[in-house]
Amino acid sequence: MGVEEGSLLKPFLRGGLWLLLGCVGCLPSMEELGVLDSDGDGLTDSEEAELGTDPMREDTDSDGFSDAEEVAENTDPNNAHDMPYAGGWAIDACREDVESTGYEVGDIAENFALVDQFGDTVELHDFCNRVVLLKGAADT
């Protein structure tokens, strides 16, 4: 396949081919760019290093949720007991920052846990930034 006289490609093919071949290997690697995801979980290896998770395991704490799922759901990918709720209840990122203020209307109650209809033990402060209505019943 020849290059026609006057072709726009002609100036690039003389030294351009050498330049292209000479550049192979000079580009930064995926790891150097910070986009390498060795375990395919959706977190880059550099993000996993920041979190202290294993970049070679999709689910560092073996709780059935990938490290990326846990980060997206504001749970700890290093703690097998901290995972998204089966009922799909959203867990807010502010849950660790909540401080109780009392027990009057408008106050923030102390954190406590209850079992939901899916068998998960849910904690009140996981629902920070939301109004929570608790409905209960007692056997008589």
Salt bridges, closest charged atoms under 4 A:
GLU5 OE1 - LYS10 NZ 3.33
ASP82 OD2 - ARG95 NH2 2.57
ASP92 OD2 - ARG130 NH1 2.31
GLU96 OE2 - ARG95 NE 3.70
ASP126 OD1 - ARG95 NH1 3.18
